[in-house]
Amino acid sequence: MAIADDETTGQRVYQARRGQVAYGYSVGIICLEYYLPFIPGDVGNASTYDFPVMYREVKGATFDAIIVRQDPAMAPLIVEAAQELVRQGVKAVTSDCGYFGAYQREVADAVPVPVFLSSLMQAPFIVSMLGPDRKVAVLVANGASLTDRVLERIGIVDTSRIVFRGLEDKTEFRRTVLDECGTLDVDAVEREVVEAALEVQAEHPEIGAVLLECSDLPPYSAAVQAATGLPVFDWIGFINYVHQAVDAKPYTGSL
């Protein structure tokens, strides 16, 4: 951070932060303990971004603890991870699993930077962009684990215009993402995600947009958009949006 900037001499002076080992990370990402290859486009793949991100794994934050049980005992460890990311200089904190939203309030209350632990936080915003007779379809990793507690913690109180569709019944998605088999058949998962989107669109023709909840789904956003003809929102778009808010670059060009 510049603490002196003399426009006359061009001299700039910066203040170091004790304990910070690197600089320039705008977004910090809290991570599950997970056994899954994160391909480009995934929240967990650093090459997805046009800017540096910092990851912090939470020990004990397993699929069962976070997605299935949303274990309250994990809250202090998740808060600690967020605080460490902030100490390392990040300007916003997110996560790599939408079910971390169960801890949104604890983390947001504990750090001085914006916190957005679940991509589901976009849902009310998307609904507000649609006409009153339109709904948003939300594809989630595990519909059975999407509890009222998670929704309330991230500010979703009215679900009348949100259609949730779990992907736990899709064979390859379950094998890869939920059962953590350790391999990923990209084409097979893409087919299943597109299939699920088309199914919910056929069942609910009033759908006006799609939101992909899971951090592993952004690689398939373009395919879903092409198949449904609908706007598709995902976690990477959300992260890019917040990054722009906390680390805006000046525009250049001609007039």
Secondary structure as a PSIPRED ss2 file (coil, helix, strand):
# PSIPRED VFORMAT (PSIPRED V4.0)

   1 M C   1.000  0.000  0.000
   2 A E   0.000  0.000  1.000
   3 I E   0.000  0.000  1.000
   4 A E   0.000  0.000  1.000
   5 D E   0.000  0.000  1.000
   6 D C   1.000  0.000  0.000
   7 E C   1.000  0.000  0.000
   8 T C   1.000  0.000  0.000
   9 T C   1.000  0.000  0.000
  10 G C   1.000  0.000  0.000
  11 Q C   1.000  0.000  0.000
  12 R E   0.000  0.000  1.000
  13 V E   0.000  0.000  1.000
  14 Y E   0.000  0.000  1.000
  15 Q C   1.000  0.000  0.000
  16 A C   1.000  0.000  0.000
  17 R C   1.000  0.000  0.000
  18 R C   1.000  0.000  0.000
  19 G C   1.000  0.000  0.000
  20 Q C   1.000  0.000  0.000
  21 V C   1.000  0.000  0.000
  22 A C   1.000  0.000  0.000
  23 Y C   1.000  0.000  0.000
  24 G C   1.000  0.000  0.000
  25 Y C   1.000  0.000  0.000
  26 S C   1.000  0.000  0.000
  27 V E   0.000  0.000  1.000
  28 G E   0.000  0.000  1.000
  29 I E   0.000  0.000  1.000
  30 I E   0.000  0.000  1.000
  31 C E   0.000  0.000  1.000
  32 L C   1.000  0.000  0.000
  33 E C   1.000  0.000  0.000
  34 Y C   1.000  0.000  0.000
  35 Y C   1.000  0.000  0.000
  36 L C   1.000  0.000  0.000
  37 P C   1.000  0.000  0.000
  38 F C   1.000  0.000  0.000
  39 I C   1.000  0.000  0.000
  40 P C   1.000  0.000  0.000
  41 G C   1.000  0.000  0.000
  42 D C   1.000  0.000  0.000
  43 V C   1.000  0.000  0.000
  44 G C   1.000  0.000  0.000
  45 N C   1.000  0.000  0.000
  46 A H   0.000  1.000  0.000
  47 S H   0.000  1.000  0.000
  48 T H   0.000  1.000  0.000
  49 Y C   1.000  0.000  0.000
  50 D C   1.000  0.000  0.000
  51 F C   1.000  0.000  0.000
  52 P C   1.000  0.000  0.000
  53 V E   0.000  0.000  1.000
  54 M E   0.000  0.000  1.000
  55 Y E   0.000  0.000  1.000
  56 R E   0.000  0.000  1.000
  57 E E   0.000  0.000  1.000
  58 V C   1.000  0.000  0.000
  59 K C   1.000  0.000  0.000
  60 G C   1.000  0.000  0.000
  61 A C   1.000  0.000  0.000
  62 T C   1.000  0.000  0.000
  63 F H   0.000  1.000  0.000
  64 D H   0.000  1.000  0.000
  65 A H   0.000  1.000  0.000
  66 I H   0.000  1.000  0.000
  67 I H   0.000  1.000  0.000
  68 V H   0.000  1.000  0.000
  69 R C   1.000  0.000  0.000
  70 Q C   1.000  0.000  0.000
  71 D C   1.000  0.000  0.000
  72 P H   0.000  1.000  0.000
  73 A H   0.000  1.000  0.000
  74 M H   0.000  1.000  0.000
  75 A H   0.000  1.000  0.000
  76 P H   0.000  1.000  0.000
  77 L H   0.000  1.000  0.000
  78 I H   0.000  1.000  0.000
  79 V H   0.000  1.000  0.000
  80 E H   0.000  1.000  0.000
  81 A H   0.000  1.000  0.000
  82 A H   0.000  1.000  0.000
  83 Q H   0.000  1.000  0.000
  84 E H   0.000  1.000  0.000
  85 L H   0.000  1.000  0.000
  86 V H   0.000  1.000  0.000
  87 R H   0.000  1.000  0.000
  88 Q C   1.000  0.000  0.000
  89 G C   1.000  0.000  0.000
  90 V C   1.000  0.000  0.000
  91 K C   1.000  0.000  0.000
  92 A E   0.000  0.000  1.000
  93 V E   0.000  0.000  1.000
  94 T E   0.000  0.000  1.000
  95 S E   0.000  0.000  1.000
  96 D C   1.000  0.000  0.000
  97 C C   1.000  0.000  0.000
  98 G H   0.000  1.000  0.000
  99 Y H   0.000  1.000  0.000
 100 F H   0.000  1.000  0.000
 101 G H   0.000  1.000  0.000
 102 A H   0.000  1.000  0.000
 103 Y H   0.000  1.000  0.000
 104 Q H   0.000  1.000  0.000
 105 R H   0.000  1.000  0.000
 106 E H   0.000  1.000  0.000
 107 V H   0.000  1.000  0.000
 108 A H   0.000  1.000  0.000
 109 D H   0.000  1.000  0.000
 110 A H   0.000  1.000  0.000
 111 V C   1.000  0.000  0.000
 112 P C   1.000  0.000  0.000
 113 V C   1.000  0.000  0.000
 114 P C   1.000  0.000  0.000
 115 V E   0.000  0.000  1.000
 116 F E   0.000  0.000  1.000
 117 L C   1.000  0.000  0.000
 118 S C   1.000  0.000  0.000
 119 S H   0.000  1.000  0.000
 120 L H   0.000  1.000  0.000
 121 M H   0.000  1.000  0.000
 122 Q H   0.000  1.000  0.000
 123 A H   0.000  1.000  0.000
 124 P H   0.000  1.000  0.000
 125 F H   0.000  1.000  0.000
 126 I H   0.000  1.000  0.000
 127 V H   0.000  1.000  0.000
 128 S H   0.000  1.000  0.000
 129 M H   0.000  1.000  0.000
 130 L C   1.000  0.000  0.000
 131 G C   1.000  0.000  0.000
 132 P C   1.000  0.000  0.000
 133 D C   1.000  0.000  0.000
 134 R C   1.000  0.000  0.000
 135 K E   0.000  0.000  1.000
 136 V E   0.000  0.000  1.000
 137 A E   0.000  0.000  1.000
 138 V E   0.000  0.000  1.000
 139 L E   0.000  0.000  1.000
 140 V E   0.000  0.000  1.000
 141 A C   1.000  0.000  0.000
 142 N C   1.000  0.000  0.000
 143 G H   0.000  1.000  0.000
 144 A H   0.000  1.000  0.000
 145 S H   0.000  1.000  0.000
 146 L C   1.000  0.000  0.000
 147 T C   1.000  0.000  0.000
 148 D H   0.000  1.000  0.000
 149 R H   0.000  1.000  0.000
 150 V H   0.000  1.000  0.000
 151 L H   0.000  1.000  0.000
 152 E H   0.000  1.000  0.000
 153 R H   0.000  1.000  0.000
 154 I C   1.000  0.000  0.000
 155 G C   1.000  0.000  0.000
 156 I C   1.000  0.000  0.000
 157 V C   1.000  0.000  0.000
 158 D C   1.000  0.000  0.000
 159 T C   1.000  0.000  0.000
 160 S C   1.000  0.000  0.000
 161 R C   1.000  0.000  0.000
 162 I E   0.000  0.000  1.000
 163 V E   0.000  0.000  1.000
 164 F E   0.000  0.000  1.000
 165 R E   0.000  0.000  1.000
 166 G E   0.000  0.000  1.000
 167 L C   1.000  0.000  0.000
 168 E C   1.000  0.000  0.000
 169 D C   1.000  0.000  0.000
 170 K C   1.000  0.000  0.000
 171 T H   0.000  1.000  0.000
 172 E H   0.000  1.000  0.000
 173 F H   0.000  1.000  0.000
 174 R H   0.000  1.000  0.000
 175 R H   0.000  1.000  0.000
 176 T H   0.000  1.000  0.000
 177 V H   0.000  1.000  0.000
 178 L H   0.000  1.000  0.000
 179 D C   1.000  0.000  0.000
 180 E C   1.000  0.000  0.000
 181 C C   1.000  0.000  0.000
 182 G C   1.000  0.000  0.000
 183 T C   1.000  0.000  0.000
 184 L C   1.000  0.000  0.000
 185 D C   1.000  0.000  0.000
 186 V H   0.000  1.000  0.000
 187 D H   0.000  1.000  0.000
 188 A H   0.000  1.000  0.000
 189 V H   0.000  1.000  0.000
 190 E H   0.000  1.000  0.000
 191 R H   0.000  1.000  0.000
 192 E H   0.000  1.000  0.000
 193 V H   0.000  1.000  0.000
 194 V H   0.000  1.000  0.000
 195 E H   0.000  1.000  0.000
 196 A H   0.000  1.000  0.000
 197 A H   0.000  1.000  0.000
 198 L H   0.000  1.000  0.000
 199 E H   0.000  1.000  0.000
 200 V H   0.000  1.000  0.000
 201 Q H   0.000  1.000  0.000
 202 A H   0.000  1.000  0.000
 203 E H   0.000  1.000  0.000
 204 H C   1.000  0.000  0.000
 205 P C   1.000  0.000  0.000
 206 E C   1.000  0.000  0.000
 207 I E   0.000  0.000  1.000
 208 G E   0.000  0.000  1.000
 209 A E   0.000  0.000  1.000
 210 V E   0.000  0.000  1.000
 211 L E   0.000  0.000  1.000
 212 L E   0.000  0.000  1.000
 213 E C   1.000  0.000  0.000
 214 C C   1.000  0.000  0.000
 215 S C   1.000  0.000  0.000
 216 D C   1.000  0.000  0.000
 217 L C   1.000  0.000  0.000
 218 P H   0.000  1.000  0.000
 219 P H   0.000  1.000  0.000
 220 Y H   0.000  1.000  0.000
 221 S H   0.000  1.000  0.000
 222 A H   0.000  1.000  0.000
 223 A H   0.000  1.000  0.000
 224 V H   0.000  1.000  0.000
 225 Q H   0.000  1.000  0.000
 226 A H   0.000  1.000  0.000
 227 A H   0.000  1.000  0.000
 228 T H   0.000  1.000  0.000
 229 G C   1.000  0.000  0.000
 230 L C   1.000  0.000  0.000
 231 P C   1.000  0.000  0.000
 232 V E   0.000  0.000  1.000
 233 F E   0.000  0.000  1.000
 234 D C   1.000  0.000  0.000
 235 W H   0.000  1.000  0.000
 236 I H   0.000  1.000  0.000
 237 G H   0.000  1.000  0.000
 238 F H   0.000  1.000  0.000
 239 I H   0.000  1.000  0.000
 240 N H   0.000  1.000  0.000
 241 Y H   0.000  1.000  0.000
 242 V H   0.000  1.000  0.000
 243 H H   0.000  1.000  0.000
 244 Q H   0.000  1.000  0.000
 245 A H   0.000  1.000  0.000
 246 V H   0.000  1.000  0.000
 247 D C   1.000  0.000  0.000
 248 A C   1.000  0.000  0.000
 249 K C   1.000  0.000  0.000
 250 P C   1.000  0.000  0.000
 251 Y C   1.000  0.000  0.000
 252 T C   1.000  0.000  0.000
 253 G C   1.000  0.000  0.000
 254 S C   1.000  0.000  0.000
 255 L C   1.000  0.000  0.000
